[in-house]
Amino acid sequence: MPDSHYDVVVIGGGIIGLASAREMLRRFPDLRLLLVEKEKRLASHQTGHNSGVIHSGIYYKPGSIKARTCVAGAAEMIAFCRDNGIAYEVCGKVIVATSEEEVPRLTELQKRGEQNGIPGLRLLSREELREIEPHCGGIRALKVPATGITDYGEVSAKYAEHITSGGGEIRTQCKVTGVVRSSGDTILETSQGPISTRHIINCAGLHSDRVSRWSGKNGGVQIVPFRGEYYDLVPERQNLVRALIYPVPDPRFPFLGVHFTRRVHGGVDAGPSAVLAFKREGYRKRDVSIRDAWDALSFPGFWRMASKYWRNGFDEMARSFSKARFVAALQKLVPEICEADLVPGGSGVRAQALRRDGFLVDDFQFSCSENVLNVCNVPSPAATASLPIGREIADMAQKTFDLRVGPAVS
């Protein structure tokens, strides 16, 4: 028999699971809520390997959930950090055109950003760019002053404090291994024993598709992991980058390309690459899971995607294995960079949802059933937008689960 019973169990202790649980308790303080996380620490995966950027929302299609929640989320994240004593800096960034062919795309980005309500956007001449980033080699740039940096691990820890102080419970090292329906309630099979719950919010990130299938709701997508690999600038060369320097994104490819990111606690990241990972939590090249690799490679959508992006994929793989090629890409932004300036840094794995037709899911995606809400796809800027995403999830949960303010179920 289950040894515990809850109104809602949130699966996943990353920033989205934490933000969702926090918001649920703010609305329903009598809710008996549990958040489970399979790792020893919260925010161990996507959140804990995040670059720390507070994104402005300039890249996202106007009207999309990404655009709406990112622009609102950026302002809220800055306020949250300020109010809770978390380090942050609104340092701004420049998106840099390195050829004449890229200049029209800067203008389009400016229009998109203005449609999304981003303040202060301004096109820069080469001379104006060099005033902001003296070592940058671009010919034109778009200044995005609203971009900032923070530490999302610290943000997540504060969310967790709010959950426990609000009456919620958090269990780490509690891995969900199955979902079983039982006489109206649902039983989560976990490494700490069975847990009974009326409702589930699935924020399992890299494993969200598997939890969806266990719960009987297939969101129609497969999670394919992509590893982003970084170098760090050596301390004596960090003066080459004042804030954030990004390239003009290639509209045919869903990743932003290598860039420079100053960290809020010091240091400068250079990267990332974007290569297929053969393990969902594969932070190193040698990390391989037969199950994870098979899930990706046997999915029909993977090969349809590969047929469209194979050239980009080859370039990314080449940069992953060749420091010289990685440096050559960075030199387009900062020509003075050389191989000696870079040492191996960290890496992260992005949980990218892929459809059967080969299209990468670009926007946030959710699916609901009678007592399960699945968060199917929340890539970047999920951390930036975590507060408004938490509200969106709570809105959906309130409607789907028909929740009412009142005493918890005994």
Phi, psi and omega in degrees: 000144177300143181260007178203153181221137184225159172284315182222135169243126174262123180263116177117120182256033169277185188295329180286318176299318180294316179297322180293314179298318179300314182292322178300318180287331176295323180278322186234077186296342178268000182294134174271103190238138177232135171248129179245140180224130186286338182271169179291327181245148171290158175055040185279339189249253186303316181295315183288345178251015183288150181287346177087008183282134168268099187287151182275330184101015187288334186276346197266146183300128179304134181092347180286161176298320178305308183298312185296314184283331181289314181298314177294319184295325180299313179296319180291323180295318177298315179296320180297314180298316180298316185287338185247013175068030179262135182298135175203163177208130173268090188263344184075168175213165174239135173257122197248128171270127181254000176212162180297329181295335182273344185300316179300330179289331173298317180297319178295320177297320178299316179298317180297316180298320179293323175298327181277357176084026181275126185278153166077012182293139181208132174284138184244143169283172177302319182293319178294323177299316183293336175292327180275313180233089188300336184259004183281141186257013183288164178262333174213166179204162173246122178274130179238086188291342185280351181288142181223185177221150177204192177239107185285343171295319177292322177299315181298319179298324179289320175304316181298320176302316180296325179295309183291322178291338178271007176098000178278167180239143177235129175239121173265169185053037180237092185270126176281128182243353179183164179228127184231130175282138181209108173043057175093323178263178179237137179256122172269122173275122185226169178291348177251017179102172183288146177230129180262136180212152174282323187220153180233136167245114186267104176241045189278003172060248182298343180242016185296326180292324179292316177297322177301315181293320178300324183277000177086013180233103178271117181285001178079012181229159175240135175280124175244122184276134174241129180268132173253121184251136185241155162250159173250141171287136177294150188307320185287354179244006181291346177290350178290342184230120179275321184219251182236130179235118182240151173277166169291124183291148175279115184295345180274352186231137189278005180247160190275345184088168183291143182207176180247132183228118174280137181270149184292332179260013178108151180098160179228126175270146173232122182145198004256170161284175177217092186238151177298130175263139181265017172209140184295334174241046184267089183274350178238155180301327184277357180283118182223134171237121180301318181297312183294318179296318180295318179303319181286310188285338179270355181278125184304325181296333181298314183288330174292321175295316183298326180292335180273325189246019188296325179294314177299318180298321178296317179297318180295318179295319179298318178294326180297324184260352182234110178297324181299319179289324176298314180296321180300322178293321179291328182293341175296330180267317180228094187300336183284347180298138173225171186300324182293343181280351188240137172235151181305134179248210181272187177209162176220162177238125181265130176274097182261123178279134183235133178274164181294337179277002177093002180271132173286130180292119188272326185257169172298144182222137180227154172221145185232146168229194188304316183225018179227132173244117182258124173269099192275328184207114175220070177285183175309133017259049186301319181296313177305316188267013190299325180292308176293329176295319176303322177292319179299316180294319177296322175301311181295319179296317180300318180286312184293318184271356181054051184280146176229146176292127181172187183291151179292156178285134181277000000 
